[in-house]
């Protein structure tokens, strides 16, 4: 099975947002930084169940999507 990464801690999310903004050339005003970090925390909480879903290492992608 693939290894599941633990959730990122709050200080790490803040650092991630700041570093990613620098890499992308984005300017996040200081008064909005707390809201951006909070949104990333919410995204992480929403995504965590998907990231924790076990998949076998030998799983192959379907050749095409059929709803």
matplotlib code that plots the C-alpha trace (Angstrom):
import matplotlib.pyplot as plt

x = [0.0, 1.1, 2.2, -0.3, 1.1, -0.1, -1.9, 0.3, 0.5, -0.8, 2.6, 3.6, 0.5, 1.4, 5.0, 3.6, 1.3, 4.1, 6.6, 4.2, 3.1, 6.7, 7.4, 4.3, 5.0, 1.8, 1.4, -0.8, -1.5, -0.7, -4.3, -5.5, -2.8, -4.7, -7.8, -5.7, -4.1, -7.5, -8.8, -5.8, -6.6, -10.2, -9.0, -6.7, -9.5, -11.8, -9.1, -7.8, -10.4, -9.5, -5.8, -6.3, -8.3, -6.1, -5.2, -3.1, 0.4, -0.3, -3.6, -3.8, -5.7, -8.7, -8.1, -11.1, -13.8, -17.3, -19.9]
y = [0.0, 3.6, 5.7, 8.3, 11.6, 13.1, 16.5, 19.6, 21.5, 25.1, 26.8, 24.7, 25.8, 29.4, 28.9, 26.9, 29.7, 32.3, 30.3, 29.3, 32.9, 33.9, 31.1, 32.1, 35.8, 36.5, 39.4, 38.5, 41.6, 41.1, 41.8, 38.9, 36.4, 34.9, 34.3, 32.6, 30.4, 29.5, 28.6, 26.2, 24.6, 24.1, 22.6, 20.2, 19.1, 18.4, 16.6, 14.4, 11.6, 11.3, 11.3, 8.6, 6.3, 3.1, 2.3, -0.7, 0.2, -1.7, 0.1, 1.2, 4.3, 3.6, 4.2, 6.6, 7.9, 6.7, 8.2]
z = [0.0, -0.6, 2.4, 3.7, 4.6, 7.9, 7.8, 7.7, 10.9, 11.1, 11.2, 8.1, 6.2, 6.8, 5.6, 2.6, 1.6, 1.9, 0.0, -2.7, -3.2, -3.6, -6.2, -8.1, -7.9, -6.0, -3.6, -0.7, 1.4, 5.1, 6.1, 3.9, 4.8, 7.8, 5.6, 2.9, 5.5, 7.0, 3.5, 3.0, 6.4, 5.3, 1.9, 3.8, 6.1, 3.1, 1.1, 4.0, 3.7, 0.0, 0.7, 3.4, 1.1, 0.6, -3.0, -4.0, -5.5, -8.7, -9.5, -13.1, -14.4, -16.5, -20.2, -20.4, -18.2, -18.6, -16.2]

ax = plt.figure().add_subplot(projection="3d")
ax.plot(x, y, z, "-o")
ax.set_aspect("equal")
plt.show()
